[in-house]
Amino acid sequence: MRVRVELFGRAASQSGERSVEVDVAPEATLRDVAAALVARLPVLGWIPEVCRPARNLEYAQWADPVADGDEVSFIPPVSGG
């Protein structure tokens, strides 16, 4: 099954991509999507360690399943003042 990963900020800058499609197994979770993304773009190896996953514009948990056609993003921590 195929999902689209939207990349923002540092991830987009480092990878040179704004959107990437990855193929994962039918029973895949958001953690599996992150692993597929890192396998394709190793420069993004930091994503599973520091980001929070989102699926279809809503925050989610790493163990949540994905479905064919889902839009996934990995939101880095934000600081401000």
N, CA, C and O atoms as a CHARMM CRD file, in Angstrom:
* protein
*
  324
    1    1 MET  N      0.84200  -1.16000   0.00000 PROA 1      0.00000
    2    1 MET  CA     0.00000   0.00000   0.00000 PROA 1      0.00000
    3    1 MET  C      0.89300   1.23000   0.00000 PROA 1      0.00000
    4    1 MET  O      2.04500   1.17300   0.43000 PROA 1      0.00000
    5    2 ARG  N      0.36300   2.32100  -0.47600 PROA 2      0.00000
    6    2 ARG  CA     1.15700   3.54200  -0.62700 PROA 2      0.00000
    7    2 ARG  C      0.57100   4.66900   0.20600 PROA 2      0.00000
    8    2 ARG  O     -0.63900   4.89400   0.21800 PROA 2      0.00000
    9    3 VAL  N      1.46900   5.38100   0.91200 PROA 3      0.00000
   10    3 VAL  CA     1.07700   6.56800   1.66400 PROA 3      0.00000
   11    3 VAL  C      1.97400   7.72500   1.23800 PROA 3      0.00000
   12    3 VAL  O      3.09700   7.52500   0.77600 PROA 3      0.00000
   13    4 ARG  N      1.45800   8.92900   1.40200 PROA 4      0.00000
   14    4 ARG  CA     2.22900  10.12800   1.06300 PROA 4      0.00000
   15    4 ARG  C      2.72100  10.77100   2.34600 PROA 4      0.00000
   16    4 ARG  O      1.94600  10.99200   3.27600 PROA 4      0.00000
   17    5 VAL  N      4.00000  11.06600   2.39100 PROA 5      0.00000
   18    5 VAL  CA     4.60500  11.73300   3.54200 PROA 5      0.00000
   19    5 VAL  C      4.90400  13.17000   3.14100 PROA 5      0.00000
   20    5 VAL  O      5.63600  13.42300   2.18400 PROA 5      0.00000
   21    6 GLU  N      4.32700  14.10600   3.88800 PROA 6      0.00000
   22    6 GLU  CA     4.58600  15.52900   3.67900 PROA 6      0.00000
   23    6 GLU  C      5.75200  15.92600   4.57800 PROA 6      0.00000
   24    6 GLU  O      5.76000  15.61000   5.76700 PROA 6      0.00000
   25    7 LEU  N      6.72800  16.61200   4.01200 PROA 7      0.00000
   26    7 LEU  CA     7.92400  17.01100   4.76000 PROA 7      0.00000
   27    7 LEU  C      7.93600  18.52000   4.95400 PROA 7      0.00000
   28    7 LEU  O      7.60800  19.28400   4.04600 PROA 7      0.00000
   29    8 PHE  N      8.32100  18.93300   6.15900 PROA 8      0.00000
   30    8 PHE  CA     8.32500  20.34500   6.52600 PROA 8      0.00000
   31    8 PHE  C      9.67700  20.73200   7.11400 PROA 8      0.00000
   32    8 PHE  O     10.42700  19.87100   7.57400 PROA 8      0.00000
   33    9 GLY  N      9.98500  22.01500   7.09900 PROA 9      0.00000
   34    9 GLY  CA    11.15100  22.56200   7.79100 PROA 9      0.00000
   35    9 GLY  C     12.43800  21.83700   7.48600 PROA 9      0.00000
   36    9 GLY  O     12.81800  21.65500   6.33000 PROA 9      0.00000
   37   10 ARG  N     13.10900  21.42200   8.56200 PROA 10     0.00000
   38   10 ARG  CA    14.41100  20.76900   8.45800 PROA 10     0.00000
   39   10 ARG  C     14.35500  19.52100   7.57200 PROA 10     0.00000
   40   10 ARG  O     15.27600  19.27400   6.79300 PROA 10     0.00000
   41   11 ALA  N     13.28400  18.73700   7.68600 PROA 11     0.00000
   42   11 ALA  CA    13.16300  17.51400   6.88800 PROA 11     0.00000
   43   11 ALA  C     13.11700  17.84500   5.40100 PROA 11     0.00000
   44   11 ALA  O     13.76600  17.17400   4.59800 PROA 11     0.00000
   45   12 ALA  N     12.35800  18.87200   5.02700 PROA 12     0.00000
   46   12 ALA  CA    12.28200  19.27700   3.62300 PROA 12     0.00000
   47   12 ALA  C     13.62200  19.83300   3.15100 PROA 12     0.00000
   48   12 ALA  O     14.06300  19.54300   2.03900 PROA 12     0.00000
   49   13 SER  N     14.26200  20.62500   3.99200 PROA 13     0.00000
   50   13 SER  CA    15.55600  21.20800   3.62100 PROA 13     0.00000
   51   13 SER  C     16.61800  20.14200   3.42300 PROA 13     0.00000
   52   13 SER  O     17.35100  20.16300   2.43300 PROA 13     0.00000
   53   14 GLN  N     16.70200  19.20900   4.36400 PROA 14     0.00000
   54   14 GLN  CA    17.73700  18.18400   4.28900 PROA 14     0.00000
   55   14 GLN  C     17.52000  17.20700   3.14000 PROA 14     0.00000
   56   14 GLN  O     18.47900  16.75900   2.51200 PROA 14     0.00000
   57   15 SER  N     16.27400  16.88100   2.86800 PROA 15     0.00000
   58   15 SER  CA    15.98400  15.87800   1.84200 PROA 15     0.00000
   59   15 SER  C     15.85200  16.47200   0.44500 PROA 15     0.00000
   60   15 SER  O     16.02000  15.77100  -0.55300 PROA 15     0.00000
   61   16 GLY  N     15.54700  17.78300   0.37600 PROA 16     0.00000
   62   16 GLY  CA    15.29000  18.39300  -0.91100 PROA 16     0.00000
   63   16 GLY  C     13.92000  18.03000  -1.46700 PROA 16     0.00000
   64   16 GLY  O     13.65000  18.24900  -2.64800 PROA 16     0.00000
   65   17 GLU  N     13.05800  17.48000  -0.62700 PROA 17     0.00000
   66   17 GLU  CA    11.72100  17.04100  -1.03200 PROA 17     0.00000
   67   17 GLU  C     10.66600  17.70900  -0.15500 PROA 17     0.00000
   68   17 GLU  O     10.93700  18.02800   1.00300 PROA 17     0.00000
   69   18 ARG  N      9.47900  17.92000  -0.69000 PROA 18     0.00000
   70   18 ARG  CA     8.35100  18.42700   0.10000 PROA 18     0.00000
   71   18 ARG  C      7.32100  17.33200   0.32900 PROA 18     0.00000
   72   18 ARG  O      6.55000  17.39100   1.28700 PROA 18     0.00000
   73   19 SER  N      7.30500  16.33700  -0.54400 PROA 19     0.00000
   74   19 SER  CA     6.35400  15.23900  -0.44400 PROA 19     0.00000
   75   19 SER  C      7.00400  13.99100  -1.02500 PROA 19     0.00000
   76   19 SER  O      7.64000  14.04600  -2.07800 PROA 19     0.00000
   77   20 VAL  N      6.84000  12.86200  -0.33200 PROA 20     0.00000
   78   20 VAL  CA     7.43200  11.60300  -0.77000 PROA 20     0.00000
   79   20 VAL  C      6.38200  10.51400  -0.61700 PROA 20     0.00000
   80   20 VAL  O      5.71000  10.44700   0.41200 PROA 20     0.00000
   81   21 GLU  N      6.23200   9.66500  -1.61800 PROA 21     0.00000
   82   21 GLU  CA     5.35500   8.50900  -1.49300 PROA 21     0.00000
   83   21 GLU  C      6.20200   7.30400  -1.12200 PROA 21     0.00000
   84   21 GLU  O      7.25900   7.06300  -1.70500 PROA 21     0.00000
   85   22 VAL  N      5.71200   6.54600  -0.12900 PROA 22     0.00000
   86   22 VAL  CA     6.41800   5.33000   0.29000 PROA 22     0.00000
   87   22 VAL  C      5.43900   4.16700   0.27200 PROA 22     0.00000
   88   22 VAL  O      4.24600   4.33200   0.52500 PROA 22     0.00000
   89   23 ASP  N      5.96800   2.99100  -0.03000 PROA 23     0.00000
   90   23 ASP  CA     5.18100   1.76300  -0.00800 PROA 23     0.00000
   91   23 ASP  C      5.45000   1.02600   1.29000 PROA 23     0.00000
   92   23 ASP  O      6.59900   0.86500   1.70300 PROA 23     0.00000
   93   24 VAL  N      4.37500   0.57800   1.92900 PROA 24     0.00000
   94   24 VAL  CA     4.46900  -0.17700   3.17400 PROA 24     0.00000
   95   24 VAL  C      3.51100  -1.36200   3.11200 PROA 24     0.00000
   96   24 VAL  O      2.62100  -1.41200   2.26400 PROA 24     0.00000
   97   25 ALA  N      3.70300  -2.29900   4.01000 PROA 25     0.00000
   98   25 ALA  CA     2.84700  -3.48700   4.08000 PROA 25     0.00000
   99   25 ALA  C      1.42500  -3.10700   4.49900 PROA 25     0.00000
  100   25 ALA  O      1.23300  -2.06900   5.13200 PROA 25     0.00000
  101   26 PRO  N      0.44200  -3.91500   4.16200 PROA 26     0.00000
  102   26 PRO  CA    -0.95100  -3.59600   4.50000 PROA 26     0.00000
  103   26 PRO  C     -1.21200  -3.37600   5.98300 PROA 26     0.00000
  104   26 PRO  O     -2.11500  -2.61400   6.32800 PROA 26     0.00000
  105   27 GLU  N     -0.47100  -4.00300   6.85700 PROA 27     0.00000
  106   27 GLU  CA    -0.68400  -3.85200   8.30400 PROA 27     0.00000
  107   27 GLU  C      0.27000  -2.82500   8.92700 PROA 27     0.00000
  108   27 GLU  O      0.50400  -2.85300  10.13500 PROA 27     0.00000
  109   28 ALA  N      0.80800  -1.94100   8.12700 PROA 28     0.00000
  110   28 ALA  CA     1.82000  -0.98100   8.58200 PROA 28     0.00000
  111   28 ALA  C      1.27800   0.02800   9.59100 PROA 28     0.00000
  112   28 ALA  O      0.09800   0.38000   9.59000 PROA 28     0.00000
  113   29 THR  N      2.19000   0.47500  10.45000 PROA 29     0.00000
  114   29 THR  CA     1.90600   1.52400  11.41700 PROA 29     0.00000
  115   29 THR  C      2.66800   2.78800  11.01400 PROA 29     0.00000
  116   29 THR  O      3.44500   2.78900  10.05800 PROA 29     0.00000
  117   30 LEU  N      2.42700   3.84900  11.76000 PROA 30     0.00000
  118   30 LEU  CA     3.17600   5.08100  11.49600 PROA 30     0.00000
  119   30 LEU  C      4.67500   4.87900  11.71400 PROA 30     0.00000
  120   30 LEU  O      5.48800   5.49800  11.02800 PROA 30     0.00000
  121   31 ARG  N      5.04200   4.02600  12.65400 PROA 31     0.00000
  122   31 ARG  CA     6.46200   3.72000  12.85800 PROA 31     0.00000
  123   31 ARG  C      7.04700   3.05600  11.60800 PROA 31     0.00000
  124   31 ARG  O      8.18200   3.34100  11.22700 PROA 31     0.00000
  125   32 ASP  N      6.27600   2.17600  10.97400 PROA 32     0.00000
  126   32 ASP  CA     6.73000   1.52400   9.74300 PROA 32     0.00000
  127   32 ASP  C      6.89200   2.53700   8.60700 PROA 32     0.00000
  128   32 ASP  O      7.81700   2.42800   7.80200 PROA 32     0.00000
  129   33 VAL  N      6.00000   3.51400   8.54400 PROA 33     0.00000
  130   33 VAL  CA     6.11800   4.56400   7.53000 PROA 33     0.00000
  131   33 VAL  C      7.40100   5.35300   7.75200 PROA 33     0.00000
  132   33 VAL  O      8.12300   5.64900   6.79900 PROA 33     0.00000
  133   34 ALA  N      7.68800   5.69500   9.00400 PROA 34     0.00000
  134   34 ALA  CA     8.92700   6.42100   9.30900 PROA 34     0.00000
  135   34 ALA  C     10.14200   5.59700   8.90000 PROA 34     0.00000
  136   34 ALA  O     11.09700   6.13600   8.34100 PROA 34     0.00000
  137   35 ALA  N     10.11400   4.30100   9.17200 PROA 35     0.00000
  138   35 ALA  CA    11.23800   3.43200   8.80000 PROA 35     0.00000
  139   35 ALA  C     11.41200   3.39000   7.28500 PROA 35     0.00000
  140   35 ALA  O     12.53900   3.42700   6.79300 PROA 35     0.00000
  141   36 ALA  N     10.31000   3.31500   6.54200 PROA 36     0.00000
  142   36 ALA  CA    10.38000   3.30400   5.07900 PROA 36     0.00000
  143   36 ALA  C     10.92300   4.63300   4.55300 PROA 36     0.00000
  144   36 ALA  O     11.69400   4.66300   3.59400 PROA 36     0.00000
  145   37 LEU  N     10.51700   5.71700   5.18500 PROA 37     0.00000
  146   37 LEU  CA    11.01300   7.03600   4.78900 PROA 37     0.00000
  147   37 LEU  C     12.51600   7.14500   5.02300 PROA 37     0.00000
  148   37 LEU  O     13.25100   7.61600   4.15600 PROA 37     0.00000
  149   38 VAL  N     12.96800   6.71000   6.19400 PROA 38     0.00000
  150   38 VAL  CA    14.39700   6.78200   6.52400 PROA 38     0.00000
  151   38 VAL  C     15.20900   5.85200   5.61800 PROA 38     0.00000
  152   38 VAL  O     16.33400   6.18300   5.24400 PROA 38     0.00000
  153   39 ALA  N     14.65200   4.69700   5.26500 PROA 39     0.00000
  154   39 ALA  CA    15.35000   3.79500   4.34500 PROA 39     0.00000
  155   39 ALA  C     15.55400   4.46800   2.98200 PROA 39     0.00000
  156   39 ALA  O     16.58000   4.27800   2.32900 PROA 39     0.00000
  157   40 ARG  N     14.56600   5.25000   2.57300 PROA 40     0.00000
  158   40 ARG  CA    14.65500   5.94800   1.29200 PROA 40     0.00000
  159   40 ARG  C     15.50100   7.20200   1.37400 PROA 40     0.00000
  160   40 ARG  O     16.22300   7.53200   0.43300 PROA 40     0.00000
  161   41 LEU  N     15.41500   7.90900   2.50900 PROA 41     0.00000
  162   41 LEU  CA    16.14800   9.16200   2.70900 PROA 41     0.00000
  163   41 LEU  C     16.88500   9.09900   4.04700 PROA 41     0.00000
  164   41 LEU  O     16.40900   9.66000   5.03400 PROA 41     0.00000
  165   42 PRO  N     18.03800   8.42400   4.09900 PROA 42     0.00000
  166   42 PRO  CA    18.73900   8.21500   5.36900 PROA 42     0.00000
  167   42 PRO  C     19.07600   9.49200   6.13100 PROA 42     0.00000
  168   42 PRO  O     19.25500   9.45000   7.34800 PROA 42     0.00000
  169   43 VAL  N     19.16600  10.62000   5.44100 PROA 43     0.00000
  170   43 VAL  CA    19.46900  11.88500   6.10800 PROA 43     0.00000
  171   43 VAL  C     18.37900  12.24300   7.12300 PROA 43     0.00000
  172   43 VAL  O     18.60300  13.08500   7.99200 PROA 43     0.00000
  173   44 LEU  N     17.21500  11.62200   7.02400 PROA 44     0.00000
  174   44 LEU  CA    16.10500  11.90100   7.93200 PROA 44     0.00000
  175   44 LEU  C     16.03800  10.90600   9.08900 PROA 44     0.00000
  176   44 LEU  O     14.98400  10.73300   9.70000 PROA 44     0.00000
  177   45 GLY  N     17.14200  10.26100   9.38600 PROA 45     0.00000
  178   45 GLY  CA    17.19100   9.27000  10.46100 PROA 45     0.00000
  179   45 GLY  C     16.79500   9.79800  11.82300 PROA 45     0.00000
  180   45 GLY  O     16.45700   9.01200  12.70800 PROA 45     0.00000
  181   46 TRP  N     16.82600  11.08300  12.01400 PROA 46     0.00000
  182   46 TRP  CA    16.45700  11.70300  13.29200 PROA 46     0.00000
  183   46 TRP  C     14.94100  11.74700  13.51000 PROA 46     0.00000
  184   46 TRP  O     14.49700  11.89900  14.64800 PROA 46     0.00000
  185   47 ILE  N     14.14700  11.61900  12.46400 PROA 47     0.00000
  186   47 ILE  CA    12.68900  11.77700  12.58400 PROA 47     0.00000
  187   47 ILE  C     12.06400  10.85300  13.63200 PROA 47     0.00000
  188   47 ILE  O     11.31300  11.34400  14.47400 PROA 47     0.00000
  189   48 PRO  N     12.33100   9.54400  13.62800 PROA 48     0.00000
  190   48 PRO  CA    11.67000   8.69200  14.62900 PROA 48     0.00000
  191   48 PRO  C     12.05800   9.01500  16.07100 PROA 48     0.00000
  192   48 PRO  O     11.33900   8.66300  17.00600 PROA 48     0.00000
  193   49 GLU  N     13.18100   9.67600  16.24500 PROA 49     0.00000
  194   49 GLU  CA    13.65900   9.97300  17.59600 PROA 49     0.00000
  195   49 GLU  C     13.04800  11.23400  18.19700 PROA 49     0.00000
  196   49 GLU  O     12.88500  11.31500  19.41500 PROA 49     0.00000
  197   50 VAL  N     12.70500  12.22500  17.36100 PROA 50     0.00000
  198   50 VAL  CA    12.30400  13.52300  17.91600 PROA 50     0.00000
  199   50 VAL  C     10.93700  14.02700  17.46500 PROA 50     0.00000
  200   50 VAL  O     10.42400  14.98800  18.03700 PROA 50     0.00000
  201   51 CYS  N     10.34500  13.41200  16.46900 PROA 51     0.00000
  202   51 CYS  CA     9.09900  13.93600  15.91500 PROA 51     0.00000
  203   51 CYS  C      7.86500  13.23000  16.47900 PROA 51     0.00000
  204   51 CYS  O      7.93900  12.14100  17.04800 PROA 51     0.00000
  205   52 ARG  N      6.74900  13.89300  16.29700 PROA 52     0.00000
  206   52 ARG  CA     5.45300  13.30400  16.63600 PROA 52     0.00000
  207   52 ARG  C      4.72100  13.02200  15.32500 PROA 52     0.00000
  208   52 ARG  O      4.66300  13.89100  14.45600 PROA 52     0.00000
  209   53 PRO  N      4.16600  11.82700  15.17000 PROA 53     0.00000
  210   53 PRO  CA     3.50300  11.50000  13.90800 PROA 53     0.00000
  211   53 PRO  C      2.11500  12.12100  13.81400 PROA 53     0.00000
  212   53 PRO  O      1.45200  12.36600  14.82200 PROA 53     0.00000
  213   54 ALA  N      1.69600  12.36800  12.57800 PROA 54     0.00000
  214   54 ALA  CA     0.33800  12.82300  12.29100 PROA 54     0.00000
  215   54 ALA  C     -0.15600  12.06600  11.06300 PROA 54     0.00000
  216   54 ALA  O      0.60600  11.77000  10.14300 PROA 54     0.00000
  217   55 ARG  N     -1.44700  11.76200  11.07400 PROA 55     0.00000
  218   55 ARG  CA    -2.06800  11.05400   9.95000 PROA 55     0.00000
  219   55 ARG  C     -3.32700  11.80400   9.55100 PROA 55     0.00000
  220   55 ARG  O     -4.20600  12.05700  10.37600 PROA 55     0.00000
  221   56 ASN  N     -3.40000  12.15200   8.28200 PROA 56     0.00000
  222   56 ASN  CA    -4.57600  12.85900   7.75600 PROA 56     0.00000
  223   56 ASN  C     -4.90500  14.09900   8.58800 PROA 56     0.00000
  224   56 ASN  O     -6.05100  14.33100   8.97300 PROA 56     0.00000
  225   57 LEU  N     -3.85200  14.89300   8.85100 PROA 57     0.00000
  226   57 LEU  CA    -3.95000  16.20300   9.51500 PROA 57     0.00000
  227   57 LEU  C     -4.32500  16.13800  10.99100 PROA 57     0.00000
  228   57 LEU  O     -4.76400  17.14100  11.55300 PROA 57     0.00000
  229   58 GLU  N     -4.16200  14.97200  11.63500 PROA 58     0.00000
  230   58 GLU  CA    -4.41700  14.85100  13.06500 PROA 58     0.00000
  231   58 GLU  C     -3.24500  14.13700  13.73400 PROA 58     0.00000
  232   58 GLU  O     -2.71400  13.16000  13.20600 PROA 58     0.00000
  233   59 TYR  N     -2.85100  14.64200  14.91000 PROA 59     0.00000
  234   59 TYR  CA    -1.80500  13.95500  15.65300 PROA 59     0.00000
  235   59 TYR  C     -2.22100  12.52300  15.91900 PROA 59     0.00000
  236   59 TYR  O     -3.40300  12.22900  16.09700 PROA 59     0.00000
  237   60 ALA  N     -1.23400  11.62700  15.94400 PROA 60     0.00000
  238   60 ALA  CA    -1.49500  10.20300  16.12900 PROA 60     0.00000
  239   60 ALA  C     -0.38800   9.60200  16.98900 PROA 60     0.00000
  240   60 ALA  O      0.53100  10.29900  17.41700 PROA 60     0.00000
  241   61 GLN  N     -0.49000   8.31900  17.22900 PROA 61     0.00000
  242   61 GLN  CA     0.51900   7.57100  17.98600 PROA 61     0.00000
  243   61 GLN  C      1.33900   6.72600  17.01300 PROA 61     0.00000
  244   61 GLN  O      0.85400   6.34700  15.94700 PROA 61     0.00000
  245   62 TRP  N      2.57800   6.43700  17.38600 PROA 62     0.00000
  246   62 TRP  CA     3.46700   5.66600  16.50900 PROA 62     0.00000
  247   62 TRP  C      2.88600   4.30600  16.14500 PROA 62     0.00000
  248   62 TRP  O      3.12700   3.81800  15.04200 PROA 62     0.00000
  249   63 ALA  N      2.13300   3.68800  17.03600 PROA 63     0.00000
  250   63 ALA  CA     1.58900   2.34400  16.78800 PROA 63     0.00000
  251   63 ALA  C      0.28600   2.36000  15.99900 PROA 63     0.00000
  252   63 ALA  O     -0.25100   1.29600  15.69100 PROA 63     0.00000
  253   64 ASP  N     -0.23800   3.54300  15.66200 PROA 64     0.00000
  254   64 ASP  CA    -1.48800   3.62300  14.90400 PROA 64     0.00000
  255   64 ASP  C     -1.28900   3.09300  13.48700 PROA 64     0.00000
  256   64 ASP  O     -0.25700   3.34100  12.86400 PROA 64     0.00000
  257   65 PRO  N     -2.28100   2.36300  12.98400 PROA 65     0.00000
  258   65 PRO  CA    -2.18200   1.83500  11.61300 PROA 65     0.00000
  259   65 PRO  C     -2.39800   2.92800  10.57900 PROA 65     0.00000
  260   65 PRO  O     -3.01200   3.95900  10.85200 PROA 65     0.00000
  261   66 VAL  N     -1.88000   2.67600   9.39100 PROA 66     0.00000
  262   66 VAL  CA    -2.12500   3.56500   8.26000 PROA 66     0.00000
  263   66 VAL  C     -2.91700   2.79500   7.20400 PROA 66     0.00000
  264   66 VAL  O     -2.93100   1.56400   7.19000 PROA 66     0.00000
  265   67 ALA  N     -3.57500   3.54800   6.32200 PROA 67     0.00000
  266   67 ALA  CA    -4.34500   2.95000   5.23500 PROA 67     0.00000
  267   67 ALA  C     -3.82300   3.48900   3.90700 PROA 67     0.00000
  268   67 ALA  O     -3.18700   4.54100   3.84900 PROA 67     0.00000
  269   68 ASP  N     -4.10200   2.75600   2.86500 PROA 68     0.00000
  270   68 ASP  CA    -3.69000   3.17400   1.54000 PROA 68     0.00000
  271   68 ASP  C     -4.20900   4.58000   1.25300 PROA 68     0.00000
  272   68 ASP  O     -5.39000   4.86800   1.45300 PROA 68     0.00000
  273   69 GLY  N     -3.32200   5.44900   0.78400 PROA 69     0.00000
  274   69 GLY  CA    -3.69700   6.80900   0.44100 PROA 69     0.00000
  275   69 GLY  C     -3.62000   7.81300   1.57100 PROA 69     0.00000
  276   69 GLY  O     -3.85900   9.00100   1.35300 PROA 69     0.00000
  277   70 ASP  N     -3.28600   7.36100   2.79000 PROA 70     0.00000
  278   70 ASP  CA    -3.17100   8.29800   3.90900 PROA 70     0.00000
  279   70 ASP  C     -2.08600   9.33400   3.64300 PROA 70     0.00000
  280   70 ASP  O     -1.12300   9.08200   2.91900 PROA 70     0.00000
  281   71 GLU  N     -2.26600  10.50100   4.24600 PROA 71     0.00000
  282   71 GLU  CA    -1.24600  11.54600   4.25300 PROA 71     0.00000
  283   71 GLU  C     -0.62300  11.54600   5.64000 PROA 71     0.00000
  284   71 GLU  O     -1.32100  11.69500   6.64200 PROA 71     0.00000
  285   72 VAL  N      0.68100  11.38100   5.69200 PROA 72     0.00000
  286   72 VAL  CA     1.41800  11.29000   6.94500 PROA 72     0.00000
  287   72 VAL  C      2.40800  12.43300   7.02500 PROA 72     0.00000
  288   72 VAL  O      2.97700  12.84700   6.01500 PROA 72     0.00000
  289   73 SER  N      2.61100  12.93600   8.22200 PROA 73     0.00000
  290   73 SER  CA     3.67000  13.91100   8.44700 PROA 73     0.00000
  291   73 SER  C      4.28800  13.64000   9.81500 PROA 73     0.00000
  292   73 SER  O      3.68000  13.00700  10.67800 PROA 73     0.00000
  293   74 PHE  N      5.48500  14.12300   9.98600 PROA 74     0.00000
  294   74 PHE  CA     6.21500  13.95100  11.24100 PROA 74     0.00000
  295   74 PHE  C      6.56700  15.35000  11.73300 PROA 74     0.00000
  296   74 PHE  O      7.36400  16.06200  11.12100 PROA 74     0.00000
  297   75 ILE  N      5.95300  15.72500  12.85500 PROA 75     0.00000
  298   75 ILE  CA     6.04300  17.08600  13.35700 PROA 75     0.00000
  299   75 ILE  C      7.19200  17.18900  14.35600 PROA 75     0.00000
  300   75 ILE  O      7.17500  16.52300  15.39200 PROA 75     0.00000
  301   76 PRO  N      8.19200  18.02000  14.05200 PROA 76     0.00000
  302   76 PRO  CA     9.30900  18.19100  14.99500 PROA 76     0.00000
  303   76 PRO  C      8.88500  19.01700  16.19100 PROA 76     0.00000
  304   76 PRO  O      7.88300  19.73000  16.12700 PROA 76     0.00000
  305   77 PRO  N      9.63800  18.93100  17.29100 PROA 77     0.00000
  306   77 PRO  CA     9.33100  19.77100  18.44200 PROA 77     0.00000
  307   77 PRO  C      9.47300  21.24000  18.07700 PROA 77     0.00000
  308   77 PRO  O     10.30900  21.60600  17.25100 PROA 77     0.00000
  309   78 VAL  N      8.66100  22.06700  18.69000 PROA 78     0.00000
  310   78 VAL  CA     8.66800  23.49800  18.40400 PROA 78     0.00000
  311   78 VAL  C      8.94700  24.23500  19.70500 PROA 78     0.00000
  312   78 VAL  O      8.38800  23.90700  20.75100 PROA 78     0.00000
  313   79 SER  N      9.80100  25.21400  19.62700 PROA 79     0.00000
  314   79 SER  CA    10.05800  26.04300  20.80500 PROA 79     0.00000
  315   79 SER  C      9.76100  27.49500  20.42700 PROA 79     0.00000
  316   79 SER  O      9.79400  27.87000  19.25500 PROA 79     0.00000
  317   80 GLY  N      9.48700  28.25400  21.39500 PROA 80     0.00000
  318   80 GLY  CA     9.19900  29.65500  21.13200 PROA 80     0.00000
  319   80 GLY  C      9.29200  30.45100  22.39900 PROA 80     0.00000
  320   80 GLY  O      9.60000  29.91100  23.46200 PROA 80     0.00000
  321   81 GLY  N      9.03500  31.69200  22.29900 PROA 81     0.00000
  322   81 GLY  CA     9.15000  32.50200  23.48700 PROA 81     0.00000
  323   81 GLY  C      8.19300  33.63700  23.53300 PROA 81     0.00000
  324   81 GLY  O      8.19000  34.40400  24.49600 PROA 81     0.00000
